[in-house]
């Protein structure tokens, strides 16, 4: 079977390659191809990914290309991980919003809308190519942010083989496993909501409900991402569920904006600087001849990125490893999966018929009361050889449901706006969004984004 990655020249490509190769024999992959239209980045990050893959499994056919048709031809599975406009566009997204006093984070609110403006048209073109050239039953895993909104848009155009993937829920579960010192198959939990707007509940350890004990564990609020939330907010949220870290932007929006404005750089500007330095250090290196040195440069810069995560927004960085592993140490270390692991577990279940549970962005289909069947939600799903089925959640408390329904209205209106190039729909979408919540601001945001991103968006009506 063949797996194609669109956006294979991205900075995370070496990690994506490791996850794929670590699982390829188990899921029956024989060919992997990384495609990117940025030849320079593909020659650096795609090359590192290819060489890491070769060291791990020389028998796997692993190639890179700038030709999208070549990449998707006869593909059984496609991963889309695009950043249309690259880092420079992200900095515009953030600054346009911040200049108006609005949060510009790249997935939520105004920043996410701008990213979707650029990404959705490109992904729709890729979906057409995939329809024409890939295998008949091809499955598409969308990692492109904002994943939920993008998946909603693609599904609305009839691409029912698209699944939204995010590693935030699985990453949070890993934190809980480390906190409890247990294995993955011993702990289960339910996730419900929207992408980057979800909650976790019903924590079952070896058949026993440990929700109450876990919620009262003081280490939960110091050793996991729950440390960014006030205990009173957790209590007001029902006291029996945990919060996706991206809810920070909704519940602490003025704190996040204030913290970013006090920082020397936005997150996007920081990432742009780190990536620029990393690329400069790597582009004059013979990566094939000195992979170990290239990998050391890459991981040093990448750790700098990860350790600064959420720092500008919350004033605190993420607790990440401080030491840089050697290439061999990296290859020998257990694969943590990340967002690639989510897609690969899905592939494994569909191919083998294993019954597993995982979090995906899929149509609601009655799982959450009060939402439409076609509304794409981020939710725990049962996976088997026939596909993904959302777990029945039922009625959600009003406090959470109010926010879910408001943001889902925004997502559907935003998808309509971008697909139809409809300015009015875009203004309605951002006026309704809780991180904008102003007609005056929405009109300014839409018009400015259409101006700065005209090369990607074209003419809107």
C-alpha positions as CSV (number, residue, x, y, z in Angstrom):
1,X,0.0,0.0,0.0
2,X,1.0,3.6,-0.7
3,X,0.9,6.6,1.6
4,X,1.3,10.1,0.2
5,X,2.1,13.2,2.4
6,X,1.2,16.5,0.9
7,X,3.3,19.2,2.7
8,X,6.2,16.8,3.2
9,X,8.7,19.6,3.2
10,X,7.4,20.9,6.6
11,X,9.6,21.2,9.6
12,X,7.9,18.3,11.4
13,X,8.5,15.9,8.5
14,X,11.4,14.0,10.2
15,X,9.0,13.2,13.1
16,X,6.3,12.2,10.7
17,X,8.7,9.9,8.9
18,X,9.7,8.2,12.1
19,X,6.1,7.4,13.1
20,X,5.3,6.1,9.6
21,X,8.3,3.9,9.3
22,X,7.9,2.6,12.9
23,X,4.5,1.3,12.0
24,X,4.7,0.6,8.2
25,X,5.2,-3.2,8.4
26,X,2.4,-3.5,11.0
27,X,-0.1,-1.7,8.7
28,X,1.2,-3.0,5.4
29,X,2.7,0.1,3.9
30,X,5.2,-0.6,1.2
31,X,5.6,2.9,-0.4
32,X,5.8,6.4,1.1
33,X,6.1,9.6,-0.8
34,X,6.6,13.1,0.6
35,X,5.4,15.9,-1.7
36,X,5.9,19.7,-1.3
37,X,5.8,22.5,-3.8
38,X,8.7,24.3,-2.0
39,X,11.6,22.5,-3.5
40,X,14.1,24.1,-1.1
41,X,12.3,22.9,2.0
42,X,11.7,19.5,0.6
43,X,15.5,19.2,-0.2
44,X,16.2,19.9,3.5
45,X,13.4,18.6,5.8
46,X,12.1,16.1,3.3
47,X,15.6,14.8,2.8
48,X,16.2,14.4,6.5
49,X,12.9,12.5,6.7
50,X,13.9,10.3,3.9
51,X,17.3,9.5,5.3
52,X,15.9,8.8,8.8
53,X,13.4,6.4,7.1
54,X,16.2,4.7,5.2
55,X,18.2,4.1,8.4
56,X,15.1,2.7,10.1
57,X,14.0,0.4,7.3
58,X,16.1,0.3,4.1
59,X,13.5,-2.0,2.4
60,X,10.7,0.7,2.5
61,X,10.3,2.6,-0.8
62,X,10.5,6.2,0.4
63,X,10.8,9.1,-2.1
64,X,10.2,12.8,-2.3
65,X,8.7,14.9,-5.2
66,X,7.4,18.3,-6.1
67,X,4.8,16.8,-8.4
68,X,1.4,16.4,-6.7
69,X,0.0,14.0,-9.3
70,X,3.0,11.7,-8.9
71,X,2.5,11.8,-5.2
72,X,-1.2,10.8,-5.1
73,X,-1.3,8.4,-8.1
74,X,-2.4,5.0,-6.8
75,X,-2.2,6.2,-3.2
76,X,-4.3,4.3,-0.6
77,X,-3.9,6.9,2.0
78,X,-3.1,10.7,1.9
79,X,-2.0,12.9,4.7
80,X,-2.4,16.7,4.1
81,X,-0.2,18.9,6.3
82,X,0.0,22.3,4.5
83,X,1.0,25.8,5.6
84,X,-0.1,27.9,2.6
85,X,1.7,31.2,2.7
86,X,4.3,29.6,5.1
87,X,5.6,31.4,8.2
88,X,5.3,34.9,6.7
89,X,1.6,34.6,6.2
90,X,1.2,33.4,9.8
91,X,2.9,36.6,11.1
92,X,0.4,38.7,9.1
93,X,-2.5,36.7,10.5
94,X,-1.4,37.5,14.1
95,X,-0.4,41.1,13.6
96,X,-3.6,42.1,11.7
97,X,-5.7,40.8,14.6
98,X,-3.4,42.2,17.4
99,X,-3.4,45.6,15.8
100,X,-7.2,45.6,16.4
101,X,-6.9,44.2,19.9
102,X,-8.0,40.7,18.8
103,X,-6.3,37.4,19.5
104,X,-4.5,36.3,16.3
105,X,-3.7,32.7,17.3
106,X,-3.3,30.6,14.2
107,X,-6.1,28.2,14.7
108,X,-8.7,29.9,16.9
109,X,-10.6,33.0,15.9
110,X,-9.3,35.6,13.4
111,X,-5.9,34.0,12.9
112,X,-7.5,30.6,12.1
113,X,-10.0,32.2,9.7
114,X,-7.1,33.8,7.8
115,X,-5.2,30.5,7.6
116,X,-8.4,28.7,6.4
117,X,-8.8,31.4,3.7
118,X,-5.5,30.3,2.2
119,X,-5.7,26.6,2.9
120,X,-9.2,25.5,2.0
121,X,-9.0,26.4,-1.8
122,X,-5.7,24.6,-2.1
123,X,-7.0,21.5,-0.3
124,X,-10.1,21.4,-2.5
125,X,-7.8,21.4,-5.6
126,X,-5.8,18.5,-4.0
127,X,-8.9,16.6,-3.2
128,X,-9.9,16.8,-6.9
129,X,-6.5,15.4,-7.9
130,X,-6.8,12.7,-5.3
131,X,-10.3,11.8,-6.8
132,X,-8.7,11.5,-10.2
133,X,-5.5,9.7,-9.5
134,X,-5.6,7.9,-6.2
135,X,-7.1,4.5,-5.4
136,X,-10.9,4.4,-5.4
137,X,-11.2,3.9,-1.6
138,X,-8.5,6.3,-0.7
139,X,-8.7,7.8,2.9
140,X,-7.5,11.4,3.5
141,X,-6.2,12.5,6.9
142,X,-6.3,16.3,7.2
143,X,-3.6,17.7,9.6
144,X,-3.8,21.2,8.0
145,X,-5.0,23.8,10.6
146,X,-7.5,24.9,11.6
147,X,-8.3,21.2,11.3
148,X,-11.9,21.2,12.3
149,X,-12.9,24.1,10.1
150,X,-10.9,22.7,7.1
151,X,-12.5,19.2,7.5
152,X,-16.0,20.8,7.8
153,X,-15.3,22.6,4.5
154,X,-14.0,19.6,2.6
155,X,-16.9,17.4,3.9
156,X,-19.4,20.0,2.8
157,X,-18.1,19.6,-0.7
158,X,-18.7,15.9,-0.7
159,X,-15.3,14.6,0.3
160,X,-16.6,12.1,2.8
161,X,-13.3,10.2,2.9
162,X,-11.7,13.1,4.9
163,X,-10.9,12.8,8.6
164,X,-9.6,15.6,10.7
165,X,-6.6,14.7,12.8
166,X,-5.0,16.6,15.8
167,X,-2.5,15.3,18.3
168,X,-3.7,17.5,21.2
169,X,-6.1,14.9,22.7
170,X,-3.6,12.0,22.3
171,X,-0.8,14.3,23.6
172,X,-2.9,15.1,26.7
173,X,-3.6,11.4,27.3
174,X,0.2,10.7,27.2
175,X,0.6,13.3,30.0
176,X,-2.0,11.4,32.0
177,X,-0.4,8.1,31.4
178,X,2.9,9.5,32.7
179,X,1.1,11.1,35.7
180,X,-0.5,7.7,36.6
181,X,2.4,5.5,35.6
182,X,0.2,3.3,33.5
183,X,0.1,2.0,29.9
184,X,-2.1,3.3,27.1
185,X,-4.4,0.3,27.0
186,X,-5.2,0.6,30.8
187,X,-6.7,4.1,30.6
188,X,-9.7,5.3,28.6
189,X,-11.4,8.6,28.4
190,X,-14.1,10.4,26.4
191,X,-13.4,13.5,24.3
192,X,-16.2,15.7,22.9
193,X,-16.5,19.2,21.4
194,X,-14.7,20.8,18.4
195,X,-11.1,20.8,17.3
196,X,-9.1,23.0,19.7
197,X,-12.4,23.4,21.7
198,X,-12.9,20.1,23.4
199,X,-13.3,18.5,26.9
200,X,-12.3,15.2,28.4
201,X,-14.3,13.1,30.8
202,X,-15.1,9.6,32.1
203,X,-11.6,8.4,33.0
204,X,-11.6,4.7,33.3
205,X,-8.5,2.8,34.6
206,X,-8.6,-0.9,34.3
207,X,-12.4,-0.9,34.4
208,X,-12.6,1.5,37.4
209,X,-13.9,5.0,37.1
210,X,-11.2,7.2,38.6
211,X,-12.6,10.6,37.5
212,X,-13.1,11.9,41.0
213,X,-9.7,10.9,42.3
214,X,-7.9,12.1,39.2
215,X,-9.7,15.5,39.3
216,X,-8.6,16.0,42.9
217,X,-5.0,14.9,42.2
218,X,-2.8,18.0,42.9
219,X,-0.2,16.8,40.4
220,X,-2.7,17.1,37.6
221,X,-2.5,20.9,38.0
222,X,1.2,21.0,38.0
223,X,2.5,18.2,35.7
224,X,0.0,18.4,32.8
225,X,-1.3,21.2,30.6
226,X,-4.2,21.6,33.2
227,X,-1.7,23.9,35.0
228,X,-2.8,26.8,32.8
229,X,-6.4,26.7,34.1
230,X,-7.6,28.0,37.5
231,X,-9.2,25.3,39.8
232,X,-12.3,27.5,40.1
233,X,-12.8,27.4,36.3
234,X,-12.5,23.6,36.4
235,X,-15.1,23.5,39.2
236,X,-17.4,25.8,37.2
237,X,-17.0,23.5,34.2
238,X,-18.7,20.8,36.2
239,X,-15.7,19.5,38.2
240,X,-15.7,16.2,36.4
241,X,-14.0,17.1,33.1
242,X,-10.7,18.4,31.9
243,X,-10.1,21.1,29.3
244,X,-8.2,21.0,26.0
245,X,-5.3,23.5,26.4
246,X,-6.6,25.6,23.5
247,X,-9.6,26.6,25.6
248,X,-7.2,28.9,27.3
249,X,-7.7,31.3,24.4
250,X,-11.4,31.4,25.0
251,X,-11.5,31.6,28.8
252,X,-8.4,33.9,29.2
253,X,-8.6,35.9,25.9
254,X,-7.7,39.3,27.4
255,X,-4.8,37.7,29.4
256,X,-3.5,36.0,26.2
257,X,-3.7,39.2,24.2
258,X,-2.0,41.3,26.9
259,X,0.8,38.7,27.3
260,X,1.4,38.5,23.6
261,X,1.6,42.3,23.3
262,X,4.1,42.4,26.1
263,X,6.3,39.9,24.4
264,X,9.0,40.9,22.0
265,X,7.5,38.7,19.3
266,X,4.3,36.9,18.5
267,X,4.5,33.1,18.3
268,X,4.5,33.2,14.5
269,X,7.4,35.8,14.5
270,X,9.3,33.6,16.9
271,X,8.8,30.5,14.8
272,X,9.7,32.4,11.6
273,X,13.0,33.5,13.2
274,X,13.9,30.0,14.4
275,X,12.9,28.4,11.1
276,X,14.9,31.0,9.1
277,X,18.1,30.3,11.2
278,X,17.6,26.5,11.1
279,X,17.1,26.5,7.3
280,X,20.1,28.8,6.8
281,X,22.3,26.4,8.9
282,X,21.0,23.4,7.0
283,X,20.9,24.5,3.4
284,X,24.7,24.7,2.9
285,X,25.2,21.3,4.6
286,X,25.6,18.1,2.6
287,X,22.8,16.4,4.5
288,X,23.3,13.0,2.9
289,X,27.0,13.0,3.7
290,X,26.6,14.3,7.3
291,X,23.1,13.3,8.4
292,X,24.2,13.2,12.1
293,X,25.2,16.8,12.1
294,X,22.1,17.8,10.1
295,X,19.9,16.0,12.6
296,X,21.7,17.7,15.6
297,X,21.1,21.2,14.1
298,X,17.5,20.3,13.3
299,X,16.7,18.9,16.8
300,X,18.5,21.8,18.6
301,X,16.3,24.4,16.8
302,X,13.2,22.2,17.1
303,X,13.6,21.9,20.9
304,X,13.9,25.7,21.0
305,X,10.5,25.9,19.2
306,X,8.8,23.4,21.5
307,X,10.1,24.8,24.8
308,X,8.7,28.2,23.9
309,X,5.3,26.8,23.1
310,X,2.5,28.9,24.7
311,X,5.1,31.1,26.4
312,X,4.0,34.4,24.7
313,X,0.3,33.6,25.2
314,X,0.3,32.4,28.8
315,X,3.7,33.5,30.2
316,X,4.7,29.9,30.7
317,X,6.5,27.6,28.3
318,X,5.8,23.9,27.8
319,X,7.8,21.4,29.8
320,X,9.8,19.7,27.1
321,X,13.1,17.8,27.1
322,X,16.1,20.1,27.4
323,X,18.7,17.7,26.0
324,X,19.2,17.0,22.3
325,X,19.2,13.3,21.3
326,X,21.7,11.9,18.9
327,X,20.3,10.5,15.6
328,X,20.7,6.9,16.9
329,X,19.1,7.7,20.2
330,X,16.2,9.3,18.4
331,X,15.8,6.2,16.1
332,X,16.0,3.8,19.1
333,X,13.6,5.8,21.3
334,X,9.9,4.5,21.4
335,X,7.7,6.3,18.9
336,X,5.3,8.7,20.6
337,X,3.1,8.8,17.6
338,X,2.0,12.4,17.6
339,X,-0.5,13.4,14.9
340,X,0.9,10.8,12.5
341,X,0.2,8.1,15.1
342,X,-3.5,8.9,15.1
343,X,-3.8,8.4,11.4
344,X,-1.7,5.2,11.5
345,X,-3.8,3.7,14.3
346,X,-6.9,4.3,12.1
347,X,-5.2,2.6,9.1
348,X,-4.3,-0.4,11.3
349,X,-7.8,-0.8,12.5
350,X,-9.4,-0.5,9.1
351,X,-6.9,-3.0,7.6
352,X,-6.9,-5.6,10.4
353,X,-10.5,-5.2,11.7
354,X,-9.2,-4.4,15.2
355,X,-11.6,-2.5,17.4
356,X,-9.9,0.5,18.8
357,X,-11.0,3.9,20.2
358,X,-9.4,7.2,19.2
359,X,-10.2,10.9,18.8
360,X,-11.0,12.3,15.3
361,X,-12.8,15.1,13.7
362,X,-15.8,13.5,12.0
363,X,-19.5,14.3,11.3
364,X,-21.6,14.3,14.5
365,X,-24.3,11.9,13.3
366,X,-26.3,12.3,16.5
367,X,-23.5,11.8,18.9
368,X,-23.9,15.2,20.6
369,X,-27.5,16.3,21.2
370,X,-28.2,19.7,19.8
371,X,-25.8,19.6,16.8
372,X,-26.6,18.7,13.2
373,X,-25.6,15.3,11.8
374,X,-23.2,17.0,9.3
375,X,-21.5,19.2,11.9
376,X,-17.9,18.1,12.2
377,X,-17.0,17.5,15.8
378,X,-13.8,16.4,17.6
379,X,-14.9,13.3,19.4
380,X,-13.9,9.8,20.7
381,X,-14.6,7.3,17.9
382,X,-14.9,3.6,17.6
383,X,-12.8,2.4,14.7
384,X,-13.1,-0.9,12.9
385,X,-12.7,-2.3,9.3
386,X,-15.7,-0.2,8.2
387,X,-14.5,3.1,9.4
388,X,-15.1,5.6,12.3
389,X,-18.2,5.9,14.4
390,X,-18.5,8.7,17.0
391,X,-19.2,7.6,20.6
392,X,-22.6,8.6,21.8
393,X,-22.1,11.6,24.1
394,X,-25.8,12.7,24.5
395,X,-26.6,16.0,26.2
396,X,-23.7,18.3,27.0
397,X,-24.0,20.8,29.9
398,X,-25.2,24.2,28.8
399,X,-21.9,26.0,29.8
400,X,-19.9,23.9,27.3
401,X,-22.7,23.6,24.7
402,X,-23.2,27.3,24.4
403,X,-19.6,27.7,23.3
404,X,-19.7,24.7,21.1
405,X,-22.8,25.8,19.2
406,X,-21.5,29.4,18.8
407,X,-18.1,28.3,17.4
408,X,-19.7,25.6,15.2
409,X,-21.9,28.4,13.6
410,X,-18.8,30.4,13.0
411,X,-17.0,27.3,11.4
412,X,-19.9,26.6,9.0
413,X,-20.3,30.2,8.0
414,X,-16.6,30.6,7.6
415,X,-16.5,27.5,5.4
416,X,-19.3,28.9,3.3
417,X,-17.5,32.2,3.0
418,X,-14.3,30.7,1.8
419,X,-15.8,28.3,-0.6
420,X,-18.1,30.9,-2.2
421,X,-15.6,33.8,-1.8
422,X,-18.4,35.6,0.0
423,X,-17.4,38.6,2.1
424,X,-20.8,39.0,3.7
425,X,-20.6,35.4,5.0
426,X,-17.1,36.1,6.3
427,X,-18.2,39.2,8.2
428,X,-21.1,37.2,9.8
429,X,-18.8,34.4,10.7
430,X,-16.3,36.6,12.6
431,X,-19.0,38.8,14.1
432,X,-20.4,35.7,15.7
433,X,-17.1,34.3,16.9
434,X,-16.6,34.8,20.6
435,X,-13.0,36.0,20.2
436,X,-14.1,38.8,17.9
437,X,-17.8,39.3,18.7
438,X,-18.0,42.7,16.9
439,X,-19.4,43.7,13.5
440,X,-17.0,46.6,13.4
441,X,-13.9,44.5,14.1
442,X,-15.1,41.7,11.8
443,X,-15.4,44.0,8.8
444,X,-11.9,45.4,9.4
445,X,-10.4,41.9,9.9
446,X,-12.0,40.5,6.7
447,X,-11.0,43.4,4.5
448,X,-7.5,43.5,5.8
449,X,-7.0,39.8,5.4
450,X,-8.4,40.0,1.9
451,X,-5.9,42.7,1.2
452,X,-2.7,41.1,2.6
453,X,-3.6,37.6,1.3
454,X,-4.9,38.6,-2.1
455,X,-2.3,36.4,-3.9
456,X,-4.0,33.4,-2.2
457,X,-7.6,34.4,-1.9
458,X,-8.3,36.0,-5.3
459,X,-11.4,38.2,-5.8
460,X,-14.3,37.9,-3.4
461,X,-17.8,39.2,-3.9
